């Protein structure tokens, strides 16, 4: 199995906003990666990630704008009752 490091590379140049580049540098450093490797891993995740059926259904439900109800977080009991009311 080829790893990212073994895959042939081709140079590409992008114009990024200063703020975005600064954030990428910071996040790459937090992950102990070079900016190149960090950006490549983000792009690979974005291109190859395919959500499962349950996730696709949840995305569609969220996008539909249907009102699911209101959660009462004033206490645990109130919270559980509000969840039960939504599920009914």
C-alpha positions as CSV (number, residue, x, y, z in Angstrom):
1,X,0.0,0.0,0.0
2,X,1.4,3.4,-1.0
3,X,1.6,6.1,1.6
4,X,1.3,9.8,0.9
5,X,5.1,10.1,1.1
6,X,5.6,7.4,-1.5
7,X,3.1,8.8,-4.0
8,X,4.6,10.7,-6.9
9,X,4.2,14.5,-6.3
10,X,3.7,17.4,-8.7
11,X,4.2,21.0,-7.6
12,X,1.1,23.2,-7.5
13,X,0.9,26.9,-6.5
14,X,-2.2,28.5,-4.8
15,X,-2.9,32.0,-3.8
16,X,-4.3,32.0,-0.3
17,X,-5.4,34.8,2.0
18,X,-2.8,35.7,4.6
19,X,-5.2,34.8,7.4
20,X,-5.9,31.4,5.9
21,X,-2.2,30.6,5.4
22,X,-1.5,31.7,9.0
23,X,-4.1,29.4,10.3
24,X,-2.9,26.5,8.1
25,X,0.7,27.1,9.5
26,X,-0.6,27.1,13.1
27,X,-2.7,23.9,12.6
28,X,0.1,22.1,10.8
29,X,2.5,22.9,13.6
30,X,0.0,21.6,16.2
31,X,-0.2,18.3,14.2
32,X,3.6,18.2,13.8
33,X,3.3,18.3,10.0
34,X,4.7,20.5,7.3
35,X,2.1,22.9,5.8
36,X,2.4,20.9,2.5
37,X,1.5,17.5,4.2
38,X,-1.2,19.1,6.3
39,X,-2.9,20.7,3.3
40,X,-2.6,17.5,1.3
41,X,-4.2,15.5,4.1
42,X,-7.1,18.0,4.3
43,X,-7.6,17.8,0.5
44,X,-7.5,14.0,0.6
45,X,-10.1,13.9,3.3
46,X,-12.3,16.3,1.4
47,X,-12.0,14.4,-1.9
48,X,-12.2,10.8,-0.7
49,X,-14.6,11.0,2.3
50,X,-18.0,9.5,1.5
51,X,-20.5,9.7,4.3
52,X,-22.5,6.6,5.2
53,X,-26.3,6.4,4.6
54,X,-27.2,7.5,8.2
55,X,-25.0,10.6,7.8
56,X,-26.5,11.4,4.4
57,X,-30.0,11.2,5.9
58,X,-29.0,13.4,8.8
59,X,-27.5,16.0,6.4
60,X,-30.7,16.0,4.3
61,X,-32.8,16.4,7.4
62,X,-30.8,19.3,8.6
63,X,-30.9,21.0,5.2
64,X,-34.7,20.5,4.9
65,X,-35.3,23.1,7.6
66,X,-37.9,21.0,9.3
67,X,-38.5,22.0,12.9
68,X,-37.6,19.2,15.2
69,X,-38.7,20.8,18.5
70,X,-37.1,22.5,21.5
71,X,-34.8,21.1,24.1
72,X,-35.2,22.2,27.7
73,X,-31.8,22.2,29.3
74,X,-32.9,23.7,32.6
75,X,-32.5,20.3,34.3
76,X,-31.7,16.7,33.4
77,X,-35.4,15.6,33.9
78,X,-36.7,18.5,31.8
79,X,-34.1,17.7,29.1
80,X,-35.2,14.0,29.0
81,X,-38.9,15.0,28.8
82,X,-38.2,17.4,25.9
83,X,-36.4,14.7,24.1
84,X,-39.3,12.3,24.6
85,X,-41.7,14.9,23.3
86,X,-39.6,15.4,20.2
87,X,-39.5,11.6,19.5
88,X,-43.3,11.2,19.8
